[in-house]
């Protein structure tokens, strides 16, 4: 993992043209890059080997277990957005404000539908004319805060399937929770985002949400379902398990490492050009991720969940849907805004931090009952 990160930074720094070309291969919505085609390919090969292993009948049975699903919804929508706002405000608005620059400003897009004269105040910003276009000048730290908020209201709906697979959690339950959180995000993303950003109702990026969920989740899910069905009918269960799955075993790890190289190569120049800025933003994001994971894991223990259910329930809250956060930041504030940079930092810390949490899960497996039968036995005693 460390070598992949270093390789990506080196590639992005010494061959920026190559990295920028790859980064430019994307599907855009309203001028915002929503789906990176190279990343989508890597994610497909990360997700497909996991999806094809899932017995979808057991996934439906797993969805009947309400506790982990309700825990995930509680963490993602009642706790996480507000802790993200609190941590980002504390560090970016108070502790690191002097390092960022008391007078540093960011020039961002005017809010949708707003047309104010130059010099007018709007919230914490002032309307300015930038190359003949009305823009909003806001304190730089507030722009970073906005990016963190957009990350905090976007729970993961794709990569968490990989984290659960590596932690040896319940694949069927994870799939159910991903589906439920995807639908919930369509309803609550705009409401919570608008409230926390202080801009009223945030325009919901419906196309970005639907497209990213379709490419990153639905495509490998459908491919896994139908190929599993066809292989079992044509070759039998023994061939499927002993031959086919054996070949697929290393694919997820190779695709994950390739994703790391790509992600860090795309932002290699940004990392080296703004190392301290990256650090200031990364600190509250790191603390938020670890805090949400710890809270979810502890509550799973108190709710007497099995390890297989506890691991994905804690990790789905800790990780973020950074693709949607980046797309929304670009649409709302602009590609060069501090908000967009903050969401990019979320990408950079997401994989290393989540792999660290996967390691914590596997080392603490003994804290939880292994099966529902054990839980039932404990209750009976």
N, C-alpha and C positions, 0 to 999 in steps of 0.2 A: 504494500500500500504506500509506504514512504517513498520507495523508488518510483512508483507510478506518479506520485504527486511531483517529485523533483523532475522527472522526465517531462511532465507536462509543462512545468514552469520554464524549463530549459528550451523546450520546443517553441513555446510561445514567445520567448525572449529573443532567441537566435534565428528563428524562422517565422517572424510575425506574419509575413505574407501568406504562408501556407495555413497558419492557424486562422487568420482572418477570412481566408477563402472558405475553409470548412465551416467557420462560424456563420458565414453569410448564407450557407445553404439552409434556409429555414422557411417555414410556412408562416406568413404574417397575417395578423388581423388588425385592421385600423392602424397600420404602420408599426405595429409592435410584433417582435418575433415571439411566437407562441410555441412552435414546435421546431426544435433544431433537428434537422434530418439525420446528421451523424449520431447525435445523442439518442434519437428515436430508434435507430437501428441497433445501437448497443443495448438500449433498454429492452428492446424486443427479445434479443438473445439472452438477456438476464432473466426476463420474466417468463418466456416460453417454457424452459425446462421446469420451472416451478408450476406453471399452470397445467402442464400436461400430466403432472403427477397427482393433481387434485381429483379425488372422487367427488363429483358434483352432487351426488346423492347425499354423501356424508356432509358436504358443505351446507346443504339445506337443513340437515339435522342439527348441525352446529349452530345455525342461526336461531334455533329455539332457545338457546341458553341466553337469557336476557341480561344477566349480570355484566359480563364483559362489554356487551354492546352499549348498555346504559352508562357504564363507567367511561367508555370512550367518548360518548356524546357529552357527558358532564365535563370531562377534562377539556375537550376541544372547543366547546362553545360557551361554557359558564366560567371556566378558569383561565384557559390559555390566552385569549385575546387581552385580558386585563393585566395578567402578570407580564406579558410582553410589553404593554404600554408602560407599566410601572418600572420595569428594569431599564427600558430604553430611556425613559425620562430621567431616571436617577443617574445613569452613567453619561448619556449624551448631553442631557440638559443641565446637569449639575457637576458631577465629578470630572468629566472630560471636556467640559465646555471651554475652559481656558485653553486647552491643548488644540481643540478644533479651531478656535478663534472666536473671541467675543463679537467681533465685528464682521466676521466672514459671512458672506451671503451666497445664495444660490439663485440662479435665474431659472424659473420653471414656467410651464405652460399656465395660462389663465384657466381657472375652473370652467367646465363645460357650461355654455350658455351665458357666461358673465362678460359684460362689455362695459368697463368703467373707464373714466378719463385718466390720462397719465397723471401720476402724483396721488391718486386716490389710495386710501388704505383699505385693505381687505384682510381681515383677521390679523395675522402677524406679518403680513406682507404689504408691499407697496407696488402699485402698477408702474412699470417702466417701459420705455420703448427700446427694443432690442432689434437692430437691423430692420427697422420699419414695422416691427410686429410688437403688439402689446404683450408683455410678459409680466410675471409677478416676481418681485425680489423678496426672498424670504431668508431668515437666518439659516445658515448652512446646517446647524445641528438639528433644526426642525425638519429639514428635508431628509436627513438621515433617520430621524424618528419616524417619519411617514413610511419610509421603506421597511423599517422594522415592524411597524403595525401591519403592513400588507402581508408580511411573512407570518405574523402571529395569527391572522385570521384565515390562513390557508393550510388546513391540515393535509398531511400527505395522503395521496390516493393511489400511488403507484409503487414507489421505492420501498414502502413499508412491507410489501410482499416479499421483497428480497431480504430485508432485515429479519423478518419473521422466519424465512427459510434458513438463514444462517444461524439463527438462534434455536432452531428446531422447535418452533411453536406450532400452533394449530393452523394449518394452511386454510382449511375450510372456513373457520371462524374469521380469519383475517380477510378473506375474500368477501364475506358477508359484511364485515365492518367497513371495508373500503367502499362497497356499494352504498351503504347507508350514509356514510360521511360525504360521498360524492353528491347524493341527493340533498343532504342538509346544507352543503356548501352553496348549492344553487339558490337556496332560500335565504340563508343568513349572511353570506359573504358581503353583499352590498349594504345590508342594514348595519351590521357591526362595524364594517369599514368606514361607512359614512359617519357613524356616531363617534368613533375613536379619532378619526382624522379631523373632526369638527367641520365637515363640509356638507352636513345634511346627509341625504341619502346618496351613497356612492353609486355611480353608474355601474351596474353589474356587467362584467365582461362575459356575456353569455356565450358568445362564439368562442372565446378563449377557453372558457371552462369546458364547454362541450367538446371542442377539438382536442384539448390536451387529455381529457379523460378517455375519449375515443381512441386516440393513438397510443397512449401510454398504458391503458388498462384493457379496454375492450378488445383491441386487435390481438394481443397475445392471449387473452382469455378465450376468444372465439377459436383461434388457431389451436390452442391447447385442447379445448373441449372436443372439437371435431376430429383432430388427428388422433387423440386418445381413443375415441370411439371407433375410428376406422382401424387402427392398429390392433386393438383388442379383438375386433371381429375377424380381422384377416390373419393375424399371427398368434393370437392367444395371449393369456395373461403372463405365462412363464417367459415367453420371448420378450414381451414388453418390459418386464421387470429386470430380467437378467442380461438382455442384450441392448435394447433401445435406451433404457434409463442409464445404463452403465456408460454408454457413449456420451450422453448428455451431461453427466455429472460435473465435469470441469468447465462446461460452457458458461454457466452463471458466473463463476469466479473470474474467468478470462474476460467476459463482457464487463464485469464490474471494474476490473483494473483498467480496461480500455476506456471506460467512461471517465475514470479519474484522470487519465492522461489527457483526454479531450477537454474536460472541464477546465483543468488548470492551464492547458495550452491556450485556450480561448482568452484567458484573463492573465496570462503571464506578464505582459507589459504593465497591466493595471496594478498587479501585486507589487512588482518591483518599483513602480513609479510612486505608489502611495502606501508604503509599508505601514506607517504609523496610523494613517486613516483606516486602513483595513483592520488594524489592531483595535482602535477605539470602537469600531462598529462590531467587531467580532466578540468582544468581551460580554456585552449584554446578551447577544445571541447565544453564546456558549452557556452562560448561566441560566438563561431561560430554558434551553434544551435540557440541561441536566436536571433542573428543578422540576420541570413538568414530568420528565421520566421518573424521577424519584417519587413524586406525588402519586403518579399512576401506579407504580410498582408497589408502593406501600398500601394504597387503597385496595389493590388486587389481593394483597396478602390479608388485609383485614376482612375482605369479602370472602376469603377462603377459596379463591380461584385456584385451579390447577396451574402448574407452571406453563403448560401449553397454551392456556388462555391468558395468563397474566403477562407473558412476554409481549405478544402483539398488542394487547390492550394498553400497555405502557408506552410502547414504541410508536404507535400510530399517533399519539398526542405529541410526542417529542419531535417528530420529524415534520417537515413543511412541504407544501406543494409549491416549490420555488418557481416552476415554470409559469404558473398563473400569477404569482406575486410580481415576477419580473415584467410580464406582459402588462399587468395593470399599472405598475409604476411608470412604464414607458408611455402608456396611453394617457395617463393622468398628468404626469410631470415632465416627460420628455426623456429622450435616450441619454442625454448627458447630465441629468439631474442627480443630486445626492441621493434621492429616494431610489433611483434605479441602481446606483452603486451599492446601496445598503442591501438590496435584494440579491445582488451578485455575490456579496460577501456571504449571504445565507447559503448560496450554492457551494462556496469554497469550504465552508466548515461543515456542511451537512454530512457528507460521506465519512470523513474521518471521525467526527464526533459520534455518529450513529454506529459506526463499526466498534468504537470504544464501548458504547452501551450494549451492543450485542455481546461483547466479551464479558461485561458485567453480568448479563443475563445467564450466559452459559456457566459462569463460575458460581452463581447463586441458585442454581436449579434446585438444590437440596432444601431450600427454604420453603418450597411449595410441595403440596401433594402432587403425585404424578398423574393420578387418574381421578375421574369423578367417583369411582368406586371407593377410593381411599377417603375422599371427602365425606361421602355418605357414611362410611364406617366410623369416622371420627365423630360425626354428628350423633350417630347411634350410641356411641360410648358416652 
